[in-house]
Amino acid sequence: MLDWDDLKTFLAIARHGSLSAAARALKVSQTTMGRRLDHLHGRAGAVLLERTPSGFRLTATGSAILGEVERMEDAALSLERTISGEDSRLEGIVRVTSVDALAAHVLTRGLPTLHALHPGIIIEFITDNRALSLARREADIAVRLGRFQAHETVVRKVGEMAFAVYASRSYLEESGIPDLASGATGHRIVRVQDDLLDTPDARWFADRTAGTRPVLLANNRDVQLRGVLAGLGIGHLPRYLAEGHPSLVRVGEPPHLTREIWMGVHQDSRHAPRIVAVQNAISGAIEQSRALLQPP
């Protein structure tokens, strides 16, 4: 008979299409994933996933069982969440997913107090632009820019973050002050990569820089900041990152864009003491950073 580890291997490869991506999802090595796939096929007595030049795809047998395996996963995850939600211990790992710069510069401010109160709690930050699933227990708490909806998730607004356009003094001396009202024609920009161009801050910046050319694309805010500091071009940055650098100049007239910060947790685990403690620490860190996130 197949065991649950076999079926998790099957689902991961079916969803991600490659051993490497599936291995990252399950936090094992690619070699281990390949060995698990061979073991799965041996136990099943049938080929469920076949290798193609573009990756793995389901066979007819794999397609026939996919829905049942997904229902088994839902039941297993529901069981895990129920057990986790009833766990009254103030210890263990709590996984928090958020964007990298916010986690590094703001959310970590709440950790010393959390550790002093509950030294048994370990925070695992998963800094990723992807919307990780709380229902699948890819994370326990999500902190995202903007309200989000997910299956059986309880969300609340915990703060706001201001953005503005910046350039280095050296860049402005070389290229002049950009006219954002007319598309900043002739200027260079530092911006997010194409897969994040549909976010509110990326659209706001794109609308005001139609006449520019990009010279640096990065989904990491610190990388964007360093590019702007180096004089590569103008960039649209969170103010909490840029305001502390005297060599940067804010360009353009207010009002600038502000994005809301929302926190979510799955309803099955929202009352677990360690989850509550970490949520309180995150809320406290954001409140402590209010003047930084929304400077005058």
C-alpha positions in Angstrom: 0.0 0.0 0.0 1.0 3.6 -0.6 1.8 5.7 2.5 1.2 9.4 2.9 4.8 10.3 2.2 4.5 8.6 -1.2 1.4 10.6 -2.0 2.9 13.9 -0.9 5.8 13.2 -3.3 3.2 12.5 -6.1 1.3 15.7 -5.4 4.4 17.9 -5.2 5.8 16.7 -8.6 2.4 16.9 -10.2 2.0 20.5 -9.0 5.4 21.8 -9.7 6.4 19.8 -12.8 10.0 19.1 -11.8 12.0 17.3 -9.2 13.9 20.5 -8.2 10.8 22.6 -7.6 9.0 19.7 -5.8 12.1 19.2 -3.7 12.1 22.9 -2.7 8.4 22.7 -1.8 9.0 19.7 0.5 12.3 21.0 1.8 14.3 17.9 0.7 17.2 17.5 -1.8 16.5 16.8 -5.5 18.3 13.5 -5.1 15.9 12.5 -2.3 12.9 13.5 -4.4 14.1 11.4 -7.3 14.6 8.4 -5.0 11.1 8.9 -3.5 9.6 9.0 -7.0 11.2 5.7 -7.9 10.0 4.2 -4.6 6.5 5.5 -5.3 6.3 3.8 -8.7 7.7 0.6 -7.3 5.1 0.6 -4.5 2.3 1.6 -6.8 3.1 -1.0 -9.5 2.3 1.6 -12.1 3.8 4.8 -13.5 1.9 7.8 -12.2 4.2 10.6 -13.5 6.3 10.4 -16.7 9.3 12.5 -17.6 9.1 14.7 -20.7 11.5 17.3 -22.1 9.5 20.0 -20.5 9.1 18.3 -17.1 6.9 15.7 -15.5 3.3 15.1 -16.4 0.6 12.9 -15.2 -0.1 9.6 -16.8 -3.6 8.4 -17.3 -3.4 6.5 -14.0 -1.9 9.5 -12.3 -4.7 11.7 -13.6 -7.3 9.2 -12.3 -6.1 9.3 -8.7 -5.2 13.0 -8.5 -8.5 14.2 -7.2 -8.7 11.5 -4.5 -5.1 12.2 -3.3 -6.0 16.0 -3.1 -9.0 15.1 -0.9 -6.7 13.0 1.3 -4.4 16.0 1.6 -7.2 18.3 2.6 -8.3 15.8 5.3 -4.7 15.4 6.6 -4.1 19.1 6.7 -7.4 19.7 8.5 -6.4 17.1 11.0 -3.0 18.8 11.5 -4.6 22.3 11.9 -7.1 21.0 14.4 -4.3 19.4 16.5 -2.1 22.5 16.1 -5.0 24.8 17.1 -5.5 22.8 20.3 -1.8 22.9 21.2 -1.6 25.1 24.3 2.2 25.2 24.5 4.0 28.5 24.1 6.8 26.9 22.3 7.7 25.5 18.9 8.3 26.9 15.4 5.8 29.5 14.0 6.3 30.1 10.3 5.6 33.7 9.1 5.5 34.6 5.4 6.1 38.2 4.4 8.1 40.2 1.9 11.8 40.4 2.6 12.4 44.1 3.4 9.3 44.3 5.7 10.4 41.2 7.6 14.0 42.4 7.9 13.5 46.1 8.8 10.1 46.1 10.7 8.8 42.7 11.8 12.1 41.7 13.5 11.7 44.6 15.9 9.0 42.6 17.8 11.2 39.5 18.3 13.3 40.6 21.4 10.1 41.2 23.4 8.6 37.9 22.1 11.7 36.0 23.0 11.8 37.6 26.5 8.2 36.5 27.2 8.2 33.2 25.4 11.8 31.9 24.9 10.5 28.5 23.6 8.9 30.1 20.5 11.1 30.0 17.3 10.2 32.2 14.4 10.8 31.0 10.9 10.5 33.9 8.4 9.7 32.8 4.8 10.4 35.9 2.8 8.8 35.3 -0.5 6.7 37.3 -3.0 4.5 34.2 -3.6 1.2 33.9 -1.7 2.0 30.9 0.4 -1.0 28.8 1.5 -2.1 28.9 5.1 -4.6 26.1 4.5 -1.7 23.8 3.3 0.4 24.9 6.2 3.1 26.4 4.0 3.0 29.1 6.7 1.2 29.8 10.0 0.8 33.6 9.6 0.9 35.7 6.5 1.8 39.4 6.5 1.0 41.0 3.1 0.7 44.4 1.5 -3.0 44.7 0.8 -6.1 42.8 1.9 -6.2 39.2 0.8 -8.7 36.4 0.9 -7.9 32.8 1.3 -9.8 29.7 2.2 -10.9 29.7 5.9 -8.4 32.6 6.7 -9.0 35.3 9.3 -7.4 38.6 8.2 -7.1 42.1 9.8 -5.4 45.3 8.9 -2.3 46.0 11.1 -0.8 49.1 9.5 0.1 51.2 6.4 3.3 51.7 4.4 4.1 54.8 2.5 6.1 54.8 -0.8 7.8 57.6 -2.7 10.0 58.1 -5.7 13.7 58.6 -5.0 16.9 59.4 -6.8 20.5 59.9 -5.7 21.9 63.5 -5.7 24.6 62.3 -8.2 21.9 61.0 -10.6 19.9 64.3 -10.4 23.0 66.3 -11.1 23.7 64.2 -14.1 20.2 63.7 -15.5 18.1 66.5 -14.0 14.8 66.3 -12.0 12.3 63.9 -13.6 8.9 65.2 -14.5 6.7 62.4 -13.3 3.5 64.2 -14.5 4.7 63.7 -18.1 6.2 60.3 -17.9 9.8 61.2 -16.8 10.9 61.1 -20.4 14.6 60.3 -20.9 15.2 59.1 -17.4 16.4 55.7 -16.2 14.5 53.6 -13.6 15.0 50.9 -11.1 11.9 48.7 -10.7 10.5 45.3 -9.8 10.8 42.4 -12.2 8.0 41.7 -14.7 6.2 39.2 -12.6 5.3 41.9 -10.0 4.3 44.6 -12.4 0.6 44.1 -11.6 1.1 45.2 -7.9 -0.4 48.6 -6.9 3.0 50.2 -6.3 4.4 48.9 -9.6 1.4 50.2 -11.5 1.6 53.5 -9.8 5.2 53.9 -10.8 4.7 52.6 -14.3 1.9 55.2 -14.9 4.4 58.0 -14.0 7.4 56.7 -15.8 6.1 55.7 -19.3 8.9 57.6 -21.0 11.8 55.9 -19.2 13.9 52.8 -19.7 14.7 50.3 -17.0 18.3 49.6 -16.0 17.8 47.4 -13.0 15.0 44.9 -12.3 14.9 43.3 -8.9 12.1 41.9 -6.7 14.2 42.5 -3.6 13.7 46.0 -2.1 17.2 46.2 -0.7 18.6 45.5 -4.1 16.4 48.3 -5.6 17.6 50.6 -2.8 21.2 49.9 -3.5 20.7 50.5 -7.2 19.1 53.9 -6.6 21.9 54.8 -4.1 24.5 53.9 -6.8 22.9 56.4 -9.2 21.6 53.9 -11.7 18.2 55.6 -11.9 15.1 56.7 -10.1 13.2 54.1 -8.0 9.8 53.7 -6.2 10.7 52.7 -2.7 9.1 52.2 0.7 9.9 55.4 2.6 11.1 53.4 5.7 14.0 52.1 3.5 14.9 55.3 1.8 14.4 58.1 4.3 17.5 57.3 6.3 19.9 57.8 3.4 21.0 61.5 3.1 22.3 61.0 -0.4 18.7 60.2 -1.7 16.3 62.9 -2.7 12.5 62.4 -2.8 11.2 63.6 -6.2 7.6 64.3 -7.3 4.8 66.0 -5.5 2.5 64.4 -2.9 0.2 62.6 -2.6 2.4 59.5 -2.8 1.1 55.9 -2.8 0.3 54.2 0.6 -0.3 50.5 0.9 -2.1 48.7 3.7 -0.4 46.0 5.7 -2.7 43.0 6.5 -2.1 39.9 8.6 -3.9 36.6 8.2 -4.0 33.3 10.0 -6.0 30.1 9.4 -9.2 29.9 11.4 -8.3 26.5 12.8 -5.1 27.8 14.5 -6.0 31.4 15.3 -6.5 30.7 19.0 -3.4 28.6 19.6 -1.3 30.5 22.2 1.9 30.5 20.3 0.2 31.8 17.2 -1.6 34.5 19.2 1.8 35.5 20.8 3.5 35.9 17.5 0.6 37.9 16.0 0.8 40.2 19.0 4.5 40.6 18.5 4.0 41.4 14.8 1.3 43.9 15.6 3.5 45.5 18.2 6.4 45.7 15.8 4.3 47.5 13.2 2.9 49.9 15.7 6.3 50.6 17.1 7.4 51.4 13.5 4.4 53.6 12.6 6.5 56.8 12.3 9.0 54.9 10.2 6.4 53.3 7.9 4.5 56.6 7.5 7.0 59.4 8.0 5.6 63.0 7.8 
